[in-house]
Amino acid sequence: MTIKLVLAGCGNMGYAMLSGWLKSGKLPPAAVFVIEPNADLRKRAEALGCSAAADAGGIPADAVPALVVFAVKPQVIRDATAAYRRFNDGRTTFVSIAAGTPVATLEAILGDRAPVVRCMPNTPAAIGKGMMVVFSNRLVSIDTKRFVADLLSASGEVTDIEDEGLMDAVTAVSGSGPAYIFHFIEALTVAAEKAGLPAKTARLLAMQTVYGAASLAAESGEDPGVLRQQVTSPNGTTAAALAVLMGEDRLTKLLTEAVEAARLRSIELGK
């Protein structure tokens, strides 16, 4: 079968994406060629039925993949992309999930004829519950945008932005956001323990409450503010707690400061 996609990098995120594509049936194993220098990680890809090589030189000479997906760390993205310049005749679209790396950087390496898609995923993509935001340069066709979105949907929700400058805000909200939620679970667990609950029970209550509330918000179609009001009885226990969290917009202000700090750091890393 013709190679349709080359996956450069099969670490945690790359492997999670690959598994999603294959399990969902969006791509057959024979259509994917994996490039991964780490032998153990390469064997994982081969165990899924994909062909693999340690470097781009192992890709068959006659291959013209529809997509080359760079699932590598930002620190090595520049070195990793140079080996794929041979596919820059316009027939191959390049997709990068390297945080903080602008499209212009990839265009400078791959050439001005290269269609490029920049994607910001987050870690829940590993279980198919991720948030993927994409920005495409002017050379990416409508059909390719649809193909990329369909592939990424195996890992969660997908949306696009027209202004690449907003990618720093995307990084601050959904890219870094899971860590905020993990810390909230940690903090709620500590509070539960201080209220007298055993550690194991405290952790379960905190984690399942966050999971259940997020699932309800996603599936009900209601505005989160409406759902909050439905839980809050006048002068009840929830109202007492929200008076602490919402008084003087405490939580909103704190999260706004946190997101802004992450956004500014994303800008710095992209320079």
C-alpha positions, 0 to 999 in steps of 0.5 A: 500500500502507498505510504499516506502519512509519515510520522516523525517521532513516536514518543508519548504524544506521537504514539497516542496519535498513531494508536488513535488513527489505527484504532479508529480505522482512519488509517491502516497500519500499512499506510503509515511510516514511522521515523523514530531514532529510539529503538524501543519506541520504534518497536512499539510502532512496528508492533502496531503493524507500521513500517519504521526506520531510525531516520528519514533516510529509511523512507522509500525513495519513491514515497510521496506521503500526503502528510508528514507529521512532526511529533517532536519536542520544540527543542529539536523541531528545527533539526528534525524538519530539515531531513524532509525538505525532499517532500517540499514540492507541494504534494505533501502537507507538513503538520507540526505539534511542536509547541511554540514553533511558528509556521514561519520557522517551518516554512524557512526550513522546508521552503515557501512551497510547503503547505504547513499546519501547526497544531496545539494538542494537549495531553488528554489526547492520549486517551482520545479526550484531547483538544487540538487547535490548528492553524494552516498557512495559505498553501493548505487546501480545503480538502487537506484541512478536512483530512487533517481535522478528521485524523486529529478527531481520533484524539478528541475535539478539533477546532481551527483559528485564522490568526496564528498569533492566538496560538499563544493564548491557545497554549495557555488555555488548553495546552497548559490547562490540564495541569491547572485541573490536575492541581485543582484535583490535588488542592481539593484532595488536600482540602478533603483530607483536612476536613477529615476524610481518609486520603484514598477517599479524598482523592477519589471524591476530588477526581471523580467530582471533577470528571463528572462535572466536566462530563456533565458540562460537555454533554448537557449543552447548558452554560456552565454558569447555569449548571453552577446555579442549579447546584447552588441552593440559596444559603446552602453549603454550595453557596457558602463555598462559592462565596469564598471562591467567587468573592471579589472574583477571586478564582476568575482573577487568579486563573486570568493571571495564570493564563496570562503568565503562560501566554507571555511565556509561550511568546518568549519560547517562540522567539 
